[in-house]
Amino acid sequence: MAQFPIHSNFERDFVLQLVPVDTEDTMDEVAKKCAYHSIDRRVRMPEGKVLRVRHHENGELFPRDMKVADAGLRPTETLDILFMDN
């Protein structure tokens, strides 16, 4: 368990956020931590959608249960947080 900084590029938000996550967080937990900084501040959560995490550079959609430690990310790397159908 260790703090790990990532940049959150949240869909429909114009602010790029630096968000501390944990290396043991799943991608669902990463999405939730990023949502805290955008949802109901500058972005509304659409009904019937779930949040997914995508690698900003290569477009890879991460499995929802993948841990940060297993994703091969570098500190402060940018992740896209997207709304997707359930």
Secondary structure, 3 states (H helix, E strand, C coil): CCEEEEEEEECCCCCEEEEEEECCCEHHHHHHHHHHCCECCCECCCCCEEEEEEECCCCCECCCCCEHHHCCCCCCCEEEEEEEEC
